């Protein structure tokens, strides 16, 4: 939404920043990343060969001799990088290989885990600025830890970006001995850490941090990124951090005062009563558009708005916001009215769907809380003033090197190349067979929780260990009592630091895993012949996340089975269709048809959401670039010129 702002006089002309298009110097041809991957494959093969050739002599050394050899490799690598840069060349392959072999041997002695050739290849690829698709349960954490060691030895500060603060803490606890043995300082900076702790944490050679904390610190104190020391960004769960979480920018705000906006929102709340869905506007696919009759009504009613808000774009967005609040947001499902800290009442957002899915139009977010207050008849609070904003694309585009690893990057290669200039390395993988079964479940949450508990109890009676993946907190609240009714005592995975029995399942044990921790979970069974049953009673965020869950324990020799429960949300049109099928046909015909219908509906919904998110990421980057250019050249009266092709289309 376009907000009124105070007129500012400019005493000096600011220097225009050197902005460039995300696609500057990169081909926009579909599949161009494949050629780039092929061109870099030969050098990566040479690096892996050099590292494997240097490993056997190191295995014969005692600890003191190995430490001396590691120091030599570190000095040689730093000198090679200072001379030729991060990208390996024919003259620096030996230095990279020797350093990788030394780090691998130190990992073997400090962690008891000898890196496999695939893990060593992934570590070298990440340290060379590649994004690696390694597959689930392939030892990605060890690979990216080795890449961080190589970066620190090369004289770079490495920001190892994790999906959430729990994974960052667990990585530090699991691989702290490796960093210590390699002489690399490591720090963890959780989102809730005070700002005073940031300078010391950013001084460490390896910083374990979330993207959210990086964005906030970059806006608050850019001096934390010293130009004298180049920084690398090594991203764990690259698909989630670089793609899924990159839809909306991080906004730094401060208390604001905007009486003009409050007056307009209160006025729009009254005008919204004149508009009827279907006649004056259509709201399809979370996009609200006015009909010709609605446009005529807007022109008729605009005189009731304050003068600033009568411009067509401001007027339309203001009324759109009032209609979205009236039609889409339901009290008790999407927000609550709770007592305020200083008396009175306040609006608390949160519920079944994130706000970004309910209102994907970013221009309607400003003033949304005040529109809800107007709807509920509460005193309107002043919206915060934006102090700065930064997107994932701009943040990670500013690093000297960007590398990462993920379980699956399929379908994201072109966007990763065009936005970040990152080339994907896809490692071969062979998944063991999995008995995956689909079953219908009730639409009601409580009934579905009881059905899931019965499936868990049946598996426990057969001596299996059970792993349950859940997305919503409400599911935990319903499933735990249902399991206890069967005499089961489920454990909930959520400890920040992994213990000795973390991920260890015994016969009859049940573990509930929240979706954010699936990426860092390594499942083991004792004894190893214990069957493992996986249960997914509700859909997760994406197909990639569900595939990651079904792959848990795939390295175990025992049999694995997975059950996926399908149900339509209560009150949804699809739920009524499934109910009619089950009442009109026998179960042997109705159940397969209902399952096919639910799976197709979810697939189409996710495909539409992925297209919309891809479009939002593209528009976000273009908006950030254009906004920076406009602010930079506004005082100079010059037309902004952007380097590169700004409007290159994304697939």
Buried (B, 14 or more C-beta within 10 A) or exposed (E): BEBEEEEEEEEEEEEBEEBBBBBBEBBBEEEBBBEBBEEBEEBBEBBBEBBBEBBEEBEEBEEEEBBEBBEEBBEBBBBBBEEBBBEBEEEBBBBBBBBBBBBBBBBBBBBEBBBBEBBBBBBBBBBBBBBBBBBBBBBBBBBBBBBBBBBBBBBBBBBBBBBBBBBBBBBBBBBBBBBEBBBBEBBBBBEEBEEEEBEEBBBBBBBBBBBBBBBBBBBBEEEBBEEEEBBBBBBBBBBBBBBBBBBBBBBBEEEBEBEBBBBBBBBBBEBBEBBEEEEBBBBEEBEBEBBEEBBEBBEEBBEEBBEBBBEEEBBBBBBBBBBBBBBBBEEEEBBBBEEBEEEEBBBEBEBEEEBEEBBBBBBBBBBBBBBBBBBBEBEBBEBBEEEBBBBBBBBBBEBBBBBBBBBBBBBBBBBBBBBBBBBBBBBEBEEEEBEEEBEBBBBEBEBBBBBBBBBBBBBBEEEBBBBBBBBEEBBBEBBBEBBEEBEBEBEBBEBBEBEEEBBBBEBBBBBBBBBBBBBBBBBBBEEEEBBBBBBBBBBBBBBBBBBBBBBBBBBBEBBBBBBBBBBBEEEEEBBEBBBEBBEEBEEEEBBEBBBEBBEEBBEEEBEEBBEBBBEBBBEBBBBBBBEBBEEBBEBEEEEBEBEBBBEBEBE
